[in-house]
Amino acid sequence: MPEIFGVPVPVLYGQLLLGLVNGSFYALLSLGLSLIFGLLNIVNFAHGTMYMLGAFLAYFLLQPLGLGYWWAVVLVPIMAAGLGIGIERTILRRIYKLDHIYGLLVTFALTMIIEGLVRVWFGVSGLRYAVPDSLSGMVDLGFMKLPIYRAWVIVAALGLCLLTWAVIERTRLGAILRAGTENPALVKAFGVNVPLLVTLVFGWGVALAAFAGVLAAPLMQLTPQIGHSIIITVFGVVVIGGMGSILGSIVTGLGLGLLEGLTKVYYPEASSTVIFVVMILVLLVRPHGLFGKQ
């Protein structure tokens, strides 16, 4: 069996695939986090909770209601966006002009509340969400077998990331959004409803997190704590890419996912810390991140 630096090729490719899947989740979640911070100036600690909530909403649609995976792909982001819009209009709008610590504390409190409600409703034991029949099976690539569902996760996550980037950076709507955050008074003078745009941006950021939760549901056991570990890693990704940088979130998320996969092959003991080592090094050399602005 051929090897690369002492590791069998199928094992290496398999870990790189897992790294790319994890990187897709990192990119999708950090994109939503950067979008909310860059345009709303809120450090949303509840972002991981929305990821968890998306997975449990998919489970809820399946079990009591009998609605399958594709219904969840469509409905869960809409439901989560509605929840996010309600939170933004009733709570977060009151703290936009305050210090960042207030946003962090408020969203941390929301995390505890939502997680507690999920724990009461679904319990703490792990639940399983089966891979949909239409995406089950594998494709033989010759050098490895690629699970169809994992390929779907990569394509769906990256497609949505690139769509969001294109809207923010390459359209008139994106230009209005960026201008509205930098000089809202001037944009309002042109008749633009800036508060409505802010609300919609927050709803979209929450929808991205919930969509990531739907994608992740068939790949893990569902517990109310699944958002905890990933949100810490995602914060690291955002810091490395640059707070508020849309492109930085996507590129850094994918790159760090692949780096994590390589580390699991050659030095497994460091796989859970390699992202934070990179974060420290980047902060020492470039405190505003690889793609961020000073």
C-alpha positions in Angstrom: 0.0 0.0 0.0 1.5 3.4 -1.0 2.4 5.7 1.8 3.1 9.5 2.2 5.6 10.3 5.0 4.9 6.9 6.6 1.1 7.2 6.5 -1.0 5.0 4.1 -2.6 7.0 1.3 -6.2 5.9 2.1 -5.8 6.9 5.8 -4.3 10.3 4.8 -7.1 11.1 2.3 -9.8 9.9 4.7 -8.5 12.4 7.4 -8.2 15.2 4.8 -11.8 14.5 3.9 -12.9 14.7 7.5 -10.9 17.9 7.9 -12.6 19.4 4.8 -16.0 18.5 6.3 -15.1 20.1 9.6 -13.6 23.0 7.8 -16.9 23.5 6.0 -18.7 23.7 9.3 -16.1 26.1 10.6 -16.4 28.3 7.5 -20.2 28.4 7.6 -20.4 29.2 11.3 -17.5 31.7 11.3 -19.1 33.4 8.3 -22.3 33.9 10.3 -20.4 35.1 13.3 -18.3 37.5 11.2 -21.3 38.8 9.4 -23.1 39.7 12.7 -20.0 41.3 14.2 -18.8 43.1 11.0 -22.2 44.6 10.3 -23.8 44.8 13.7 -20.8 45.1 16.0 -22.2 42.3 18.3 -20.1 39.4 19.6 -22.7 36.7 19.4 -21.8 34.1 21.9 -25.2 32.4 21.2 -24.0 31.4 17.7 -23.1 27.9 18.8 -26.5 27.5 20.4 -28.2 28.3 17.1 -26.1 25.6 15.5 -27.3 23.2 18.2 -30.9 24.4 17.8 -30.8 23.8 14.1 -29.9 20.2 14.6 -32.6 19.7 17.2 -35.2 21.4 15.1 -34.4 19.0 12.3 -34.9 16.1 14.7 -38.2 17.7 15.9 -39.5 18.0 12.4 -38.6 14.3 11.7 -39.9 12.6 14.8 -43.2 14.2 16.0 -44.1 15.8 12.6 -42.8 13.2 10.2 -41.1 15.8 8.0 -37.9 14.4 6.4 -34.4 15.8 5.9 -35.1 18.0 2.8 -38.0 19.7 4.7 -35.5 20.4 7.5 -33.0 21.9 5.1 -35.6 24.5 3.9 -37.7 25.1 7.1 -35.1 25.1 9.9 -33.1 28.1 8.6 -36.4 30.0 8.2 -37.5 29.1 11.7 -34.1 30.0 13.2 -34.0 33.3 11.2 -37.4 34.2 12.7 -36.1 33.5 16.2 -33.0 35.6 15.5 -35.1 38.5 14.2 -37.2 38.4 17.3 -34.1 38.4 19.5 -32.6 41.3 17.6 -35.7 43.5 17.7 -36.5 42.9 21.3 -33.2 42.6 23.1 -30.0 43.3 21.0 -31.2 46.5 19.5 -31.1 48.1 23.0 -27.3 47.4 23.4 -25.8 48.3 20.0 -24.2 51.5 21.3 -22.9 49.9 24.5 -19.5 48.2 25.0 -18.9 44.8 23.4 -19.0 43.1 26.8 -22.7 43.8 27.1 -23.4 42.0 23.8 -21.3 39.1 25.0 -23.1 38.8 28.3 -26.5 39.1 26.9 -25.9 36.4 24.2 -24.3 34.2 26.8 -27.5 34.5 28.9 -29.5 33.6 25.8 -27.3 30.5 25.3 -28.1 29.3 28.8 -31.8 29.9 28.4 -32.1 28.2 25.0 -29.9 25.3 26.1 -31.9 24.8 29.2 -35.2 24.7 27.2 -33.7 22.1 24.8 -32.5 20.0 27.8 -36.0 20.0 29.3 -37.7 19.2 26.0 -35.3 16.6 24.6 -33.3 15.4 27.6 -29.5 15.1 27.8 -29.0 11.6 26.3 -27.7 11.6 22.7 -30.3 11.4 19.9 -29.6 10.0 16.5 -30.7 11.5 13.2 -30.3 9.1 10.3 -28.7 10.0 7.0 -31.4 10.4 4.4 -31.8 7.6 1.9 -31.2 9.8 -1.1 -27.7 10.7 0.3 -26.6 7.4 1.7 -23.9 5.2 0.2 -20.5 5.9 -1.2 -18.7 6.8 -4.4 -15.6 4.8 -5.3 -12.9 7.3 -6.4 -10.2 4.7 -6.9 -7.9 6.0 -4.2 -10.7 6.2 -1.6 -14.4 5.8 -1.0 -16.2 9.0 -0.6 -19.5 9.0 1.5 -22.1 10.8 -0.5 -23.5 12.6 2.5 -20.1 14.1 3.4 -19.7 15.3 -0.2 -23.1 16.9 0.0 -22.1 18.7 3.3 -19.0 20.2 1.6 -20.8 21.3 -1.5 -23.8 22.8 0.4 -21.7 24.6 3.0 -19.3 26.1 0.5 -22.0 27.0 -1.9 -23.9 29.0 0.7 -20.7 30.6 1.9 -19.8 31.8 -1.6 -23.3 33.0 -2.2 -23.2 35.1 1.0 -19.8 36.5 0.1 -21.0 37.4 -3.4 -24.1 39.2 -2.0 -22.1 41.2 0.6 -19.1 42.0 -1.6 -20.4 42.1 -5.1 -24.0 43.5 -5.1 -25.7 46.8 -4.6 -27.5 45.4 -1.5 -24.1 44.4 0.0 -22.8 47.9 -0.6 -25.8 49.4 1.1 -25.3 47.1 4.1 -21.7 48.0 4.4 -22.4 51.7 4.1 -25.3 51.4 6.6 -22.9 50.1 9.3 -20.2 52.7 8.7 -22.4 55.7 8.3 -26.1 54.9 9.1 -27.1 58.6 9.3 -26.0 59.2 5.7 -27.6 56.0 4.4 -30.9 56.9 6.2 -30.8 60.3 4.4 -31.1 58.4 1.1 -34.3 56.7 2.3 -32.8 53.4 3.3 -34.4 51.6 6.2 -31.1 50.8 8.1 -32.7 49.2 11.2 -34.6 46.7 8.9 -31.3 45.8 7.1 -29.6 45.2 10.4 -32.4 42.9 11.5 -32.3 41.0 8.3 -28.5 40.6 8.6 -28.8 39.2 12.1 -31.5 36.8 10.9 -29.3 35.6 8.0 -26.4 35.0 10.3 -28.5 32.9 12.6 -30.0 31.0 9.6 -26.4 30.1 8.5 -25.7 28.6 12.0 -29.0 26.7 12.0 -28.3 25.4 8.4 -24.9 24.1 9.6 -26.8 22.3 12.5 -29.0 20.6 10.0 -26.0 19.5 7.9 -24.3 18.2 11.1 -27.3 16.3 12.5 -26.7 13.0 10.7 -23.0 13.0 11.6 -23.2 13.1 15.4 -25.2 12.3 18.5 -27.5 15.2 19.3 -27.0 16.6 22.8 -27.7 20.2 24.1 -23.9 20.6 24.5 -22.9 20.2 20.9 -22.6 23.9 20.3 -20.1 24.4 23.2 -16.9 23.0 21.7 -17.5 24.1 18.2 -18.2 27.7 19.1 -14.9 28.0 20.9 -13.1 26.7 17.8 -15.1 29.0 15.6 -14.1 32.0 17.6 -10.5 31.0 17.0 -11.2 30.8 13.3 -12.8 34.2 13.3 -9.9 35.8 15.2 -7.3 34.2 12.8 -9.2 35.2 9.7 -10.0 38.7 11.0 -13.1 39.9 12.9 -15.7 41.0 10.4 -13.9 39.6 7.3 -16.3 37.5 5.2 -13.6 36.1 2.9 -11.3 35.5 5.8 -13.9 33.4 7.6 -14.4 31.1 4.6 -10.7 30.7 3.6 -9.5 30.3 7.2 -12.3 27.9 8.2 -11.4 25.5 5.3 -7.7 25.9 5.8 -7.8 25.2 9.5 -10.1 22.2 9.0 -7.5 20.7 6.7 -4.7 21.5 9.1 -6.7 19.8 11.9 -7.1 16.7 9.7 -3.4 16.5 8.9 -2.5 16.9 12.6 -4.8 14.0 13.5 -2.7 11.9 11.1 0.8 12.9 12.1 0.4 14.1 15.7 -3.0 13.2 17.0 -2.3 14.6 20.5 -2.1 18.1 19.2 -5.2 18.0 16.9 -7.5 19.6 19.5 -5.1 22.5 20.1 -3.4 23.2 16.8 -6.0 25.9 15.9 -5.4 27.8 19.1 -1.6 27.6 18.6 -2.1 29.1 15.2 -4.4 31.8 16.7 -1.7 32.8 19.2 0.9 33.0 16.5 -1.3 35.1 14.3 -2.2 37.5 17.1 1.5 38.0 17.9 2.4 38.8 14.3 -0.9 40.3 12.9 -3.3 41.2 15.7 -6.1 42.1 13.3 -6.1 38.7 11.6 -4.9 37.4 8.3 -7.7 39.1 6.3 -8.8 41.8 8.8 -8.3 45.5 8.7 -6.6 47.5 11.4 
